[in-house]
């Protein structure tokens, strides 16, 4: 149950920061793995052929952030 002060913060800000609710390895990593798989499939399908190997070797953050550049 939320206290009145938390309800007020939620109403004022539109969000609440709640610590220690999610575990990165158990809750978030599987989602990131799925996102990376989908991104890899999109890279293989839409990236310029000469760039596919290069882009697939990027780390997740760089791969996800550069998709516009390589999808031509």
PyMOL commands that set and color helices and strands:
alter all, ss='L'
color gray80, all
select helices_A, chain A and resi 4-13+24-46+49-56+60-65+67-70
alter helices_A, ss='H'
color red, helices_A
deselect
rebuild
show_as cartoon
